[in-house]
Amino acid sequence: MTFNLILAIILLISALAVFNMGDKVAQTTFIETLGKIYLTMFGIEPFFIAFYLYWPKGE
């Protein structure tokens, strides 16, 4: 919970900085980067859960 809150505050501050002082290219790059991070987090996580649940147990 604390990590998520810190991450949200950092993203909010960086978004405010980019959208107040940045040009269109910086804004587009910021949105693309956030999208890639979001898709990577939620695209890979189910595979880790499946590997953890269904990986054969050791001897």
N, C-alpha and C positions, 0 to 999 in steps of 0.2 A: 504494500500500500504506500509506504513512504517513498519507495523507488519510483512508483508510477506518478506520485505527486511531484517529485523533483523533476522527473522527465517532462511532465506536462508544463511546469513553470518555465523550464528551459526552452521548450518548443514555443510557448507563448511569447516569451521575450524575443526569441530569434525571429518569430513571425512578425511581431510588431516592428522590429528593426528593418526587416527586409521590405515589408510593405509600406513603411513610411519613408525610407531613404533609398530603396533600391529601384532599379528600372524594371522594365517588363521582362528582360532576360533573366535577371536575378529572381524575380517572382516566379517565373515559369520553372526555373531550375529548382527552386525551393519546393514547389508543389510536386514536381516529378520525384525529387529525392524522398519526400515524405510518403508518396505513393509506393515507391519501391520498398521502403522500409516496412510499410504497413503490409504489403503483399508478401514480403519475405517472412515476416513474423507469423502471419496467419496461414501462409502456405506451407511452411516447413513444420510447424508445431504438430499437426496431426500425424505426420510421419514419425516423429519422435515418440508420440504416445503409442502408436501402433507397434513400433519396434520394442518399446518397453513392455507392453502387454503381451505380445505374442512371440518374443524372442525365446528360444529354448533355454530352459534353466541349465546351469552348469552342473557338473557331476559332483 
